[in-house]
Amino acid sequence: MTVTRRGRRLLRLAVGLILVLAFASGGWMWLRDSSLVAVRDVQITGVTASDGEQVKAALTSAGLDMTTLHVQPQALKEATANLTSVESLKVRSDFPHKLSIQVIERQPVAALATKGEERIPVTGDGIVLRGVTAERDLPSLTLDAGAVGPKLTDHRALGALKIAGAAPDVLLRRSNALVVNGKGIVVTLKNGPELVFGSASDARAKWIAAARVLAESSAAGATYLDLRIPGRVAAGGLAPIDPEADNPNPQPEAQNSPTLNQG
């Protein structure tokens, strides 16, 4: 008899615990989506691109449909899916009513120039930022209109963009155009020589070598600089080269002290 009563008490306790948990869970679900914690203030930072007002409007609209206890990052991401300047978002909720969103933007390194269209900014990995105005000091990359999609796939264009992406900011802003021709990948400077990179390999080392040589008085008046071997930069004439390959015997030990050779 005692065992039976004890079993009944345990059963009642178990049922009671289940009911308490159910009510607690339901209460949390109610509170999580209630107006008591509704987002009323959306703070957005990191927006600098020309489509910034659209980005802010989209994020604010999506954010105001949330609560600080039920933030939905995927919904915010979807709200900016068609706004190409947005790469990612960092979201933080501040109880009870504030939502903070930091926008991480894609950084263009060049502007596509096609017939009949304005210049379109493009990132170092080939993402075309349609709907964003290209800054004037971005170098131009000329392509056929038919070749421009959401992301570039032409390996020559991607090689040129890789070089632009590796450029020190001061030299990128001095660059006028990215060209692929018989000399390989060439960067033309405003009021300066052509920079012949050949291929996109060792792009950063080549830019460092270019910066050092351009600072030397002996490079004044050079028509172009041959940067295929970063440690042995040549200024002057240069025959056409294979755009897909650099010199097979580079001298990396000399990259920190480039030598200027007149050619």
N, C-alpha and C positions, 0 to 999 in steps of 0.2 A: 504493500500500500504506500509506504514511504517512498519507494523507488518511483512509483507511478506519479506521486505528487511532485517529486523532484524533477521528473522528466517533463511534466506539464509546465513547471515554473521556468525551466530552461527553454522550452518551446516558446512560452510567452515572451521571455527576454529576447530571444532571437527574432521573433516577429516584431517586437518593439524596436529593436536596433535597426532592422530593415526599414521600418517606417520612418525612423528618425533620419537615416541616411537618404531615403527617398525625398523627404521634405527638404533636407539640407541641400541636396543636389538640385531639386527644383527651384529652391530659393536662390541658389547661386546662378542658375541659368536665367532666372528672372532678373536678378540684379545685373548680371553681365550685360544684358541687352536693354536695360531700362533707361529712361530719360534722366535718371539720377546721375548717371555717369556718361551721358551723351557728349560727344566731342562738339565743342562750341567755338574753339579757337584753334585754327590750323596755322602753324608757323612753318614757313618754307624758306630754306637757305640754299646757297650754292647755285642759284640760277643766274646765268650770264648770257646765254645764247639769245639770238633774235626771236626765237619762239618761246621766250620765257613767260610771257603773259598767258599763253595757251597752257604751258606746263603748270603754272600756278593755279589757273582756273580748274584744270582737270583734277589736280590733287586736292584742291580745296573742296570741290564738289564730292569727290569720293570719300574724303576724310570726314565730312560732316554727316555722312550716313553711318558712321561707326561710333563705338563707345571706347572709352579709355581702358575698359576691361576686355574688349573684344576687337582688337586691331587686326585688320586683314591686309597684310602686305601684298598678297597676290592681287587683290582688287585694286590697290594703288598702282601696282605694276601694269595691270591691264588698262588702267585709265590713261597711262602715258605710252602705251604700246605703239601708237602711230606718230609719236613725237620723237624724231630721230636723235635729238640732242641728248636725250636721257639714256645714260648707260645703266645706272643702278640707283637704288634708294636706301637710305638709312633712316629707320623710323623709331621713334621713342614716344611713349605715352606718358603724360604727367597727370596723375589723378588730381581732381576729378574730371576736368573738361578740356585739357590741352593736348594737342597732338603735334609733335615736332618732326619735320621731314627734311632731311638733308639730301639734296639732289647731286649725284655724281654725274657730271657731263662727259660725253665723248669729246675728245680733243682733236680737231682737224689739223692736218699737217700740210695740206695742199688744197687747191680748188680746181675742180674739173672744168675744162673749157670745151664746150661742144657747140656745133653749129646751131644757131637759132635759140640757144638757151643761155641764161645768165650763169655765171660761175657758181658751181655747187661745191661746198666744202666736203672733204673726204678724210677719213682717219688713216693712220699708218697701216692698219690692217685691211683697208679697202672698203669700209662701211661708208656708203654714200648718205650724207646728211641732207636729204631733201627737206625743204621747208625751212632751212636755216640759211641766213645770209652769210656769204663768205666774206671774211675780212679782207681788206685791200692788200695787206702785206703778206698774204699767203701766196706761195709760188703756184703758178698755173701748170696743170698737166692736161695736155690736149688729147682727147679721145674722139673716136667716131661716136655719134649720138646713139647708134644701135648697140654699142658695147656697154652702155651705162644701165645697170640694174640696181637693186638694193645693195648689192655688194659686188665689187670688182673681182673678176676671176682671171683676167689676163696677167700672165706671170711677169711680163715686162713692166706693166703698170704697177703691179704689186712690189716689184723690185725697186722701182723709183720711189714708191711711197715708204718702203722700209728705210731707204736712205734719208728721206725727209724726216721720218720719225726719229731718227738717230741724231739729227742736227742739233747743235746748241741753239738756244732760242735766238741769240743775237745774229747768228749766221742764217738761220731759217728766215728771219725777217728781212735779211738782205738778199735772199734768193728771189729771182724773178720767174724762173721756169724750170720744170723737170722735163728732160728730153731723153728719148731713147733713139740712138742713131748708130752709125757705123763705128763710133767710138765707144759704144756701150751706153751706160747711164751717165748723163751729163747734167750738171746743175749750172745754170747761168746766173750770175750775180748782177745786181744793180751796181753800175759803175765799178765793175771788177772783172777778173778773168773767168772763163769757163772752168768749172771743176769737173774733171773727168774721173769718175769713180770706176768705170768698167762694169763690174758687177756689184751686187748689194752686200757681198761678204765684207766683214770687218768694217762696216759702215762707220761706227763710232770712232775707231782708230783713224780712219781717213779724214773725218771731220776735224779731229784734234790736230792732225798733221797740217790740214789746210789752214786752220786758224793760226798755227805757229808760223807757217811760211808767209801768209798774207801780212803778218805783222813785221816781216823783215823788209828792210829797204831794198834789198837786192831783188825782191819779187815785183817791184814797181814796174808797171808797163807790160807785164807778162800777158800774153793773149789767153793762155789757159794753163792750168796746173794738172799734171798727170799724177793722180793719187793712187794708182793701182798698187804700188808698194808704199804703204804709209811711211816707212822709215827712209825712203829715198824718193822724195818728190821731185819731179822734173818740170821745169817751166819752159815753154816754147812750143815748137812744132811737135805733132804727134800723129802717127799713121793710124788708120782705122784698126780697131781691135775687136776681138770676139766679145759681144755683149754678155755672154754667159759665163765667162771665165776670167779670173785675174791671172797674174803671173804665177806659175806653179811653184815658184821658189821664193815666197815672201821672206822678209827678214824681220821677224817680230821683235828681235832684240834691239832693233834700231828705231822702233816706233816712238819711243819717248824722246828721241833726238833726231827729227827728220833732217835730211840733208837736201839742200836745194841744188839740183842739177840743171844747167841750162841746156835745152835741147832744140 
